[in-house]
Amino acid sequence: MEIEVVEKEALEKLSKISNVQELESFRIEFLGKKGKITELMKNLKNLPPEERPAYGKRVNELREKIEKLFEEKKQQIQKLLEQEKMEKMRIDVTIPGARRKLGHSHPVLKVMEEIERIFVSMGFDVVEGPEIETTWHNFDALNTPEWHPARDEHDSFYITDDLLLRTHTSPVQIRTMLERKPPIAIISPGKVYRRDYDATHLPMFHQVEGLHVDRDLSVAHLKFTLEEFARRMFGKNARVRLRPSFFPFTEPSFEVDVYLSGYGWLEILGAGMVDPNVFLNVGYDPEEWTGYAFGMGVERIAMLKYGITDIREFVRNDVRFLSSY
Ligand code: DAH
């Protein structure tokens, strides 16, 4: 085979090489043990002796040339590979980061905190009590007799005969009065439990209890406090009315309605003047001390404030619902 032909072919092929595989086949084809350069050398023996040195020299020169070009190509390809690799690892620091969605408080907690803020600004302390309560704190001390339907196992979660999940936050009144001397002004937020589950009842819900004990308190103090609360909670035009009712721990007792334009009168809480029997149960002299108390359902207030119609939404944990408040 002619040297020139091999050279031309080698140069052409080399120029077209673009990857490692092609490079390796090229090396085998031209520079390998059985490659075309070796083949050219084999022609030596067919030449007349005087031509052999010149021929051999030319083949060697061609080998060196191809080897040199081959090395160059190899380096080119390696550089390319490296660039590709770098390109893949490249980080664009100007792309905006992935935003993390921030969580937020549950709407019930938000409303509860708002209720707390309002009463704290009026001078009430916040106190908490246990969710597992004795029947004495939950019922007896609050003047709720053995035969009262609220004590029924159908309505309450009993743990033993004398322990239950508290059915209201009112027992915190008792705990506070036993611990402190009047005057007292407290609210007590927390979870309460009843055997109920429908569009307006949950087996676990939240209440805020209020208690104010001092000398010469009257229904007027109660009404003003609740009006002030309603104005701050529902807007300055909110009005409040008291309807006669009954609770064992207050006398007189009231259901309290708030007037919301577009809705009319809506019941938001129970309240009353602390019953003398309750004072006697905690060792206060009912001749000396007077008090008013109230208790409200937080979910109910949240439903009114936000126009929610099914209380179960609060516990479905549907993020679309929760994040819209
Ligand atoms: N404990 C009552 C309930 O769960 C609410 C209540 C009514 C609390 C009148 C009071 C009160 O402190 O005076 O329905």
Boltz pocket constraint, residues with backbone or C-beta under 6 A from the ligand:
constraints:
  - pocket:
      binder: B
      contacts: [[A, 167], [A, 168], [A, 169], [A, 170], [A, 209], [A, 210], [A, 247], [A, 249], [A, 250], [A, 254], [A, 269], [A, 270], [A, 271], [A, 272], [A, 273], [A, 292], [A, 293], [A, 294], [A, 295], [A, 296]]
      max_distance: 6.0
